[in-house]
């Protein structure tokens, strides 16, 4: 095997193992208590995957297998470090972080979402990021208020 071939392979492998960092949101890292627990669990999973990859004998394959978990560990470590745990809302008079809000949109059936941190948001499971356009439009509103978001009128029906 020629040295040139080895160096080429090594430079390709190095490029594969230096993944760019996951982007960090410019918004404050507000989280619920369960959101912080989710971030900590993701960090633990990333660290475990990195450690599991340490057992691979082939150096190049080890680097490839460690790249994703290492990037994720950096991301989740930063998100845990900067997390600002927000208490559950005391009042259900206005929509705020942690509120569960039900609204109707343009006469369609009502939708209910809890407003949470960016990393814990998943609209499929009923959570919206506080930084999303819908959540930003609803923040501070009360039952009966109508707001516009994304070209739609939303009417607040309930806050829990």
TORDRENVO-575770 format. One record per residue (C-alpha): residue in three letters; z, y, x. Coordinates in steps of 0.05 Angstrom, whole numbers, plus 5000, padded with zeros to 4 digits. Example, Ala and Ser with C-alpha at 12.3 -4.5 7.8 and 13.67 -1.06 7.14 Angstrom:
BEGIN
ALA515649105246;SER514349795273;
This chain:
BEGIN
UNK500050005000;UNK498150675028;UNK503151245035;UNK498551704996;UNK498851234936;UNK506451214939;UNK506951964942;UNK502252054884;UNK506151554843;UNK512651904861;UNK510052594842;UNK507552324775;UNK514251994763;UNK517952634782;UNK513853024731;UNK515452504677;UNK522952544691;UNK523753294691;UNK523553434617;UNK524254154594;UNK530854334562;UNK531354324487;UNK531055034460;UNK537655354443;UNK537755794381;UNK539156534390;UNK543856504330;UNK551356414337;UNK553055674340;UNK556955644275;UNK559054944253;UNK563354594202;UNK568754124226;UNK564253534209;UNK558553884246;UNK562753924309;UNK564253184302;UNK556853044296;UNK555353454359;UNK560753074397;UNK557952404372;UNK550852604394;UNK553552804462;UNK557152134469;UNK550751764449;UNK546552144500;UNK551652004555;UNK551851264536;UNK544251214537;UNK544151554606;UNK549451074632;UNK545550474603;UNK539350714641;UNK543450704705;UNK543249944702;UNK535649934712;UNK533749684781;UNK526950014787;UNK528150724810;UNK522151024776;UNK523550664710;UNK530850874715;UNK528751604721;UNK524051544662;UNK529351224619;UNK534651744639;UNK530252354627;UNK531152394551;UNK538552244549;UNK539852724606;UNK536153284569;UNK539953114505;UNK546553104541;UNK545353794570;UNK543454054500;UNK549353744463;UNK554353934518;UNK552154664510;UNK552454624434;UNK559454324436;UNK561654844487;UNK559055424445;UNK560955154376;UNK564855624331;UNK568255204278;UNK568255584213;UNK573655434161;UNK571755194092;UNK570955774044;UNK577355984010;UNK573856303951;UNK567856063911;UNK566356763885;UNK560756893935;UNK556056463976;UNK558356394048;UNK558155924107;UNK560555244083;UNK559155404009;UNK555554913965;UNK550755323923;UNK546555113864;UNK540555533848;UNK534255503805;UNK527555693833;UNK522055963788;UNK524355553727;UNK524354893764;UNK530354413762;UNK536554673799;UNK537554503872;UNK544254433907;UNK545354533981;UNK551354644027;UNK550355194079;UNK552054924148;UNK550555004222;UNK543554924250;UNK544654254284;UNK547853934223;UNK542754194172;UNK538353684137;UNK535253904071;UNK533853174053;UNK541353044051;UNK543153704016;UNK544854164074;UNK541454804096;UNK542155194161;UNK545755854153;UNK539956154193;UNK534555904144;UNK531056424101;UNK533856134036;UNK541056114062;UNK540456824090;UNK537957074023;UNK543656723986;UNK549356944031;UNK554057433997;UNK551157313929;UNK554957133866;UNK553356703805;UNK547857023765;UNK544757403824;UNK537357343834;UNK534357383904;UNK527457293934;UNK526156793989;UNK519456534012;UNK515756853954;UNK520256523903;UNK525856803859;UNK532356423866;UNK537956493815;UNK544956293836;UNK547655823783;UNK554055563816;UNK558155623880;UNK563055093902;
